[in-house]
Amino acid sequence: MSTAAAQGAPGAMVVLLDRVHAALTQAEYVDLGPLSVAIEIELARLEQSSDHAALLHVQALARRNEACLQAAQRGFRAARRRVEEIKAARSGLVTYDVKGRRAEPHPPGELAKRL
């Protein structure tokens, strides 16, 4: 690898990390797969770079993207929980105990026996 190519590696990684950030903030999750492959390739080139300032910038961008990815994961988990709650609500009454936890309803026959 030439010195010029090694010097260009941080710049290429910056572009890729910016594209990942844009994909995350615009909910274009389909773009993340190809971008992750390109980032893996650029990581190999980045190892040859000696530009400490550029590497620190790449590190800062990677941390920014990590925070965005974690937020997206939390959003997906919340959406999945909400879909499950909606499905459960369709099947009948949903109640909560005094601590705010979801309580399992009693079978229909049990209430009738108590009356």
Short mmCIF file of the C-alpha atoms (twelve columns), coordinates in Angstrom:
data_MODEL
# 
_entry.id   MODEL 
# 
loop_
_atom_site.group_PDB 
_atom_site.id 
_atom_site.type_symbol 
_atom_site.label_atom_id 
_atom_site.label_alt_id 
_atom_site.label_comp_id 
_atom_site.label_asym_id 
_atom_site.label_seq_id 
_atom_site.Cartn_x 
_atom_site.Cartn_y 
_atom_site.Cartn_z 
_atom_site.pdbx_PDB_model_num 
ATOM 1   C CA . MET A 1   0.000   0.000   0.000  1 
ATOM 2   C CA . SER A 2   1.311   3.425   -0.866 1 
ATOM 3   C CA . THR A 3   1.751   6.176   1.683  1 
ATOM 4   C CA . ALA A 4   -0.835  8.306   -0.114 1 
ATOM 5   C CA . ALA A 5   -3.404  5.505   0.139  1 
ATOM 6   C CA . ALA A 6   -2.667  5.062   3.837  1 
ATOM 7   C CA . GLN A 7   -3.077  8.812   4.407  1 
ATOM 8   C CA . GLY A 8   -6.471  8.721   2.648  1 
ATOM 9   C CA . ALA A 9   -7.833  5.944   4.863  1 
ATOM 10  C CA . PRO A 10  -9.029  8.205   7.689  1 
ATOM 11  C CA . GLY A 11  -10.856 10.412  5.186  1 
ATOM 12  C CA . ALA A 12  -12.615 7.437   3.634  1 
ATOM 13  C CA . MET A 13  -13.604 6.168   7.073  1 
ATOM 14  C CA . VAL A 14  -14.976 9.601   8.010  1 
ATOM 15  C CA . VAL A 15  -17.177 9.533   4.921  1 
ATOM 16  C CA . LEU A 16  -18.436 6.034   5.768  1 
ATOM 17  C CA . LEU A 17  -19.135 6.907   9.391  1 
ATOM 18  C CA . ASP A 18  -21.021 10.021  8.294  1 
ATOM 19  C CA . ARG A 19  -23.092 7.874   5.920  1 
ATOM 20  C CA . VAL A 20  -23.888 5.466   8.768  1 
ATOM 21  C CA . HIS A 21  -24.971 8.394   10.936 1 
ATOM 22  C CA . ALA A 22  -27.179 9.729   8.152  1 
ATOM 23  C CA . ALA A 23  -28.739 6.282   7.630  1 
ATOM 24  C CA . LEU A 24  -29.488 5.978   11.341 1 
ATOM 25  C CA . THR A 25  -30.984 9.439   11.705 1 
ATOM 26  C CA . GLN A 26  -33.101 9.001   8.573  1 
ATOM 27  C CA . ALA A 27  -34.220 5.447   9.479  1 
ATOM 28  C CA . GLU A 28  -32.617 4.020   6.325  1 
ATOM 29  C CA . TYR A 29  -31.620 0.816   8.097  1 
ATOM 30  C CA . VAL A 30  -31.316 -1.140  4.848  1 
ATOM 31  C CA . ASP A 31  -28.203 0.910   4.037  1 
ATOM 32  C CA . LEU A 32  -26.387 -0.227  7.178  1 
ATOM 33  C CA . GLY A 33  -25.498 -3.703  5.864  1 
ATOM 34  C CA . PRO A 34  -23.424 -2.558  2.874  1 
ATOM 35  C CA . LEU A 35  -21.919 0.252   4.932  1 
ATOM 36  C CA . SER A 36  -20.730 -2.179  7.597  1 
ATOM 37  C CA . VAL A 37  -18.954 -4.230  4.931  1 
ATOM 38  C CA . ALA A 38  -17.257 -1.094  3.591  1 
ATOM 39  C CA . ILE A 39  -16.229 -0.087  7.112  1 
ATOM 40  C CA . GLU A 40  -14.616 -3.487  7.679  1 
ATOM 41  C CA . ILE A 41  -12.562 -3.000  4.517  1 
ATOM 42  C CA . GLU A 42  -11.547 0.518   5.540  1 
ATOM 43  C CA . LEU A 43  -10.526 -0.678  9.003  1 
ATOM 44  C CA . ALA A 44  -7.764  -2.735  7.407  1 
ATOM 45  C CA . ARG A 45  -6.523  0.365   5.582  1 
ATOM 46  C CA . LEU A 46  -6.886  2.507   8.679  1 
ATOM 47  C CA . GLU A 47  -4.343  0.359   10.512 1 
ATOM 48  C CA . GLN A 48  -1.692  1.725   8.125  1 
ATOM 49  C CA . SER A 49  -2.475  5.362   8.944  1 
ATOM 50  C CA . SER A 50  -0.144  7.407   11.111 1 
ATOM 51  C CA . ASP A 51  -2.282  10.564  11.244 1 
ATOM 52  C CA . HIS A 52  -3.080  10.668  14.961 1 
ATOM 53  C CA . ALA A 53  -5.448  13.660  14.731 1 
ATOM 54  C CA . ALA A 54  -7.460  12.023  11.951 1 
ATOM 55  C CA . LEU A 55  -7.665  8.774   13.906 1 
ATOM 56  C CA . LEU A 56  -8.989  10.656  16.939 1 
ATOM 57  C CA . HIS A 57  -11.634 12.241  14.714 1 
ATOM 58  C CA . VAL A 58  -12.614 8.797   13.385 1 
ATOM 59  C CA . GLN A 59  -12.840 7.556   16.966 1 
ATOM 60  C CA . ALA A 60  -15.141 10.436  17.934 1 
ATOM 61  C CA . LEU A 61  -17.402 9.714   14.956 1 
ATOM 62  C CA . ALA A 62  -17.493 6.027   15.852 1 
ATOM 63  C CA . ARG A 63  -18.574 6.897   19.397 1 
ATOM 64  C CA . ARG A 64  -21.292 9.194   18.033 1 
ATOM 65  C CA . ASN A 65  -22.559 6.364   15.840 1 
ATOM 66  C CA . GLU A 66  -22.427 3.938   18.749 1 
ATOM 67  C CA . ALA A 67  -24.768 6.195   20.730 1 
ATOM 68  C CA . CYS A 68  -27.137 6.390   17.741 1 
ATOM 69  C CA . LEU A 69  -27.084 2.615   17.289 1 
ATOM 70  C CA . GLN A 70  -27.859 2.058   20.962 1 
ATOM 71  C CA . ALA A 71  -30.765 4.500   20.745 1 
ATOM 72  C CA . ALA A 72  -32.086 2.697   17.671 1 
ATOM 73  C CA . GLN A 73  -31.861 -0.631  19.494 1 
ATOM 74  C CA . ARG A 74  -33.812 0.778   22.443 1 
ATOM 75  C CA . GLY A 75  -36.438 2.056   20.014 1 
ATOM 76  C CA . PHE A 76  -36.755 -1.330  18.317 1 
ATOM 77  C CA . ARG A 77  -37.131 -3.087  21.669 1 
ATOM 78  C CA . ALA A 78  -39.794 -0.590  22.783 1 
ATOM 79  C CA . ALA A 79  -41.676 -1.027  19.510 1 
ATOM 80  C CA . ARG A 80  -41.520 -4.809  19.825 1 
ATOM 81  C CA . ARG A 81  -42.872 -4.613  23.403 1 
ATOM 82  C CA . ARG A 82  -45.674 -2.323  22.262 1 
ATOM 83  C CA . VAL A 83  -46.666 -4.674  19.441 1 
ATOM 84  C CA . GLU A 84  -46.800 -7.537  21.947 1 
ATOM 85  C CA . GLU A 85  -48.964 -5.429  24.264 1 
ATOM 86  C CA . ILE A 86  -51.349 -4.656  21.410 1 
ATOM 87  C CA . LYS A 87  -51.569 -8.329  20.486 1 
ATOM 88  C CA . ALA A 88  -52.242 -9.243  24.106 1 
ATOM 89  C CA . ALA A 89  -54.908 -6.548  24.418 1 
ATOM 90  C CA . ARG A 90  -56.771 -8.026  21.473 1 
ATOM 91  C CA . SER A 91  -57.063 -11.310 23.324 1 
ATOM 92  C CA . GLY A 92  -58.902 -9.795  26.288 1 
ATOM 93  C CA . LEU A 93  -58.683 -7.732  29.409 1 
ATOM 94  C CA . VAL A 94  -55.262 -6.567  30.582 1 
ATOM 95  C CA . THR A 95  -54.862 -5.520  34.204 1 
ATOM 96  C CA . TYR A 96  -52.010 -4.308  36.376 1 
ATOM 97  C CA . ASP A 97  -51.175 -4.916  40.015 1 
ATOM 98  C CA . VAL A 98  -50.536 -2.210  42.632 1 
ATOM 99  C CA . LYS A 99  -46.863 -2.026  41.618 1 
ATOM 100 C CA . GLY A 100 -47.718 -1.334  37.983 1 
ATOM 101 C CA . ARG A 101 -46.757 -4.785  36.766 1 
ATOM 102 C CA . ARG A 102 -48.893 -6.584  34.285 1 
ATOM 103 C CA . ALA A 103 -51.216 -9.018  36.067 1 
ATOM 104 C CA . GLU A 104 -52.409 -12.197 34.455 1 
ATOM 105 C CA . PRO A 105 -56.204 -12.313 34.298 1 
ATOM 106 C CA . HIS A 106 -57.999 -15.105 36.112 1 
ATOM 107 C CA . PRO A 107 -59.643 -17.768 33.976 1 
ATOM 108 C CA . PRO A 108 -63.364 -17.015 33.395 1 
ATOM 109 C CA . GLY A 109 -64.619 -19.940 35.468 1 
ATOM 110 C CA . GLU A 110 -62.724 -18.876 38.566 1 
ATOM 111 C CA . LEU A 111 -64.612 -15.575 38.932 1 
ATOM 112 C CA . ALA A 112 -67.970 -17.309 38.510 1 
ATOM 113 C CA . LYS A 113 -67.141 -19.793 41.273 1 
ATOM 114 C CA . ARG A 114 -66.377 -16.981 43.716 1 
ATOM 115 C CA . LEU A 115 -69.756 -15.338 43.119 1 
# 
